[in-house]
Amino acid sequence: MPLAVELRSITKRFGAIVANERVNLAVERGKVHAIIGENGAGKTTLMNILFGLLQPDEGAILIDGVPTVLPNPAAAIKAGIGMVHQHFKLVQSLTVAENVFLGMEIRKGLFIDHRAQSERTATLSKQFGLEVDPNERVGLLSVGIEQRIEILKVLVRGARTIILDEPTAVLTPQESRELFQTLRGFVSQGMTVLFISHHLEEVMEVSDTVTVLRLGKEVGVRPIAGLSKAELIQMMVGHAISFDRRPRQKAKGAAVVEIRDLWARDDRLLPALRGVSFDIRRGEIVGVAGVAGNGQAELAEALSGLRAPSHGSILLEGRELVGRSARDIRAAGLAHVPGDRLVRGVDRHASIASNILMGRQDALPWSRRGIIDRSYLTRRTEALMRRFDIRAPGPQSLVKSLSGGNIQKVVLAREFSTEARFLLIDQPTRGVDIGATEAIHAEIMRQRGEGRAILLISVQLDELIALADRILVMFAGRIVGDLDAAGVTEEELGLLMAGVVPERQRDVAGIA
Amino acid sequence: MGQRLEALSGQALAILFALILGAVVIVAVGENPVRVLVTLLNGAFGSPERIAGTLLQATPILVCGVAACISLRAGLFNIGIEGQLFMGGFAAAWVGFSFSLPPVIHLLAAMAFAVFAGVAWIALPAFFRTRYNANEVVSTILGNYVAVLVTSYLTINIFKRPGGLPETPPILPTAYLPEFFSFSRLNWGLFIGIALAIGAQFVFQRTARGYAISEMGANAKFAEYGGIDIRRQGFLILLASGAVGGLAGGIEALGVHRRFMEGFAPGFGFDGVIAALLANGSPIGTIATALFFGALRSGSLLLEVDTTASREIITVIQALIILAVSAQIKLRRGASDSMAGERRWKF
């Protein structure tokens, strides 16, 4: 029996960034095939290629064994492939059935046959266990039900292979479990499901086979049966570029940052941080490891004042930060290199100088009586560009014209040139080439040498082992490990990241 | 710089395209496009009086345009300037005819009331925007209808002379905004408008506050991360925009009509918004686009006298320009990367 979908040696580049490099994917009919990898591993790019949204630079797509070119989504739909995106595209003011049939309405003469559409929607929803009321307005429904409608849209267009891009990201645990049942139902009726995720537990629960992507490359295909979480983590985080541990003297300073019993909710208002406590000393790098989505993002946002903690205390040199604004927290001595660099870290359409100014525009000598000192800004930007080796024609160059590594250096140049005692560094080298990575690591160590307290959040374990003094492992919003980074192995960390800790196993079962 | 030039030439092309389409429309109604154009130019610039008339028409469009630029810069869209203008005009006129004050003080008091009325009229939409994230486009546009009707009600039911025209009593000469020439009602409002445009441009480009406002409009998440209180700033920006909108009304009331009446300043608020959009949100650029719209309005007066084309043809041409320019913005957004489109044009 031919494979439902086969991708052969797919390569896709965006400028200097290789999003997919010679990726192979073989999906058997009637199976749930998961594609797992960290953020930025190239999962979504690969699926967008399969759905005709992107064209591969190299490689071939075979559907049911036939080589196929998919110039657009319409061609993919025709070939029996449907995709449910992370962000839904529904018309809130129309009914469920109207949304399902949008663009392919069943007609009776000149008019839309609403009754036929409702009946057909009801039939499909019964057949696949996707419970919806065809005549309800979408605007009144929950996110979980909106997702069902998106799936119905795909089904009614005749899809036999369904791609779901991070489908559980917007769902509650209860809704996720219902979705998994639905997916199992699909394959039992001979359909094929491609399931994108970075959540181990989900992949282990719902899929038959898993393909692991890391940094744009395929690192392995395994049947789920017989695969352990620890093995899967190992494949996900791997060690593509192994950095040597940086030499250092032990940090012996006083605690600069003291975090006690910190709780916070995520955007869905579910608890994402569940009682986190730790200290960071002067001249110490504390690393945070964990599979994405275990509370690291919320921790960074809570520390920087971008998300209000629901409970707990954050002391910076003895002063309470909880309840204060992002501006006050910066003034109290925080510098922040955000994980989502292009969203929070820069204004891509502005110049380097303009980006360097952010956060200090009201302070001397950057401005005087409210007027920006442009010649000072230019001089300082030039100096910082030299100091941080930012490769661009000049201070007026637009950030969007720079490479990923140079954009990150702009962020570092701004944040590290403050007087802050506490550096919060989130994914410092994500999407950055190896040369710039070296330079960034050296810079972080230099900041450590200057006696700053550093919290380093990274999905790259080798980076944490190279730079950190201690590594905290986060799982399901808690710190499940606090290890001396000297002598720790990626295997040890991997087990903790998978939630495999004897005394914690009860929690894991309850949360996953 | 290269990019700015590109954007400008794109704008010029869009206007040219609209004028060609306009010519087709003119031919369709049986007129000669060249004759219409010549008459328009003649009507707008043919004599000192006509030039003054063009500037007179351009003044409220400019002031309203600056009001729009202020909100656009922060990524907000105050489309309720028409309403703020009516409220400001009424408030200024009321101070002008109700109180007797020394010359300069009377004028300043009336202007201050106009500003206050504009602020008051946008305060609720601004509050709902910042507190509940209610879309300011919808709330400010609805405010327009209410403002026009409320001022009209007050004028007719409270201040109108029995049997007289639907207008308030005239303001006292102490509150007059001085005129330049005996032959035109062109007044100091023009300079107020130009000063506001230059001032806004300066604030946006040179000051720390202007930087914070621009970054809020360009990437609100970045601004928030940098410690800018985008809610508070957004609220204040909307109030500032409303203040300038109210001032536009004050200038019309104290400088041109010297009273408030029904149909006080039709469409100036909307034309101002369009002039600001056409200038890509640049206050200095708005001086040019406001002049352009002022010339169209003033030229169209002669058009009705000298040709068989009606004044409405100008409205058609104006609509075509808006269409062409917004299509061109859309095209540019598609051509560059997707994030660029979010910059300032997210209504």
Interface residues (C-beta under 8 A of the other chain):
Chain A: S304 L306 S325 A326 R327 D328 I329 R330 A331 H336 P338 L342 V343 R344 G345 V346 D347 R348 H349 A350 S354 L357 M358 G359 Q361 D362 W366 S367 G370 I371 I372 R374 K400
Chain B: R206 T207 A208 R209 Y211 A212 E215 A218 N219 K221 F222 A223 E224 Y225 G226 G227 I228 D229 D337 M339 A340 R343
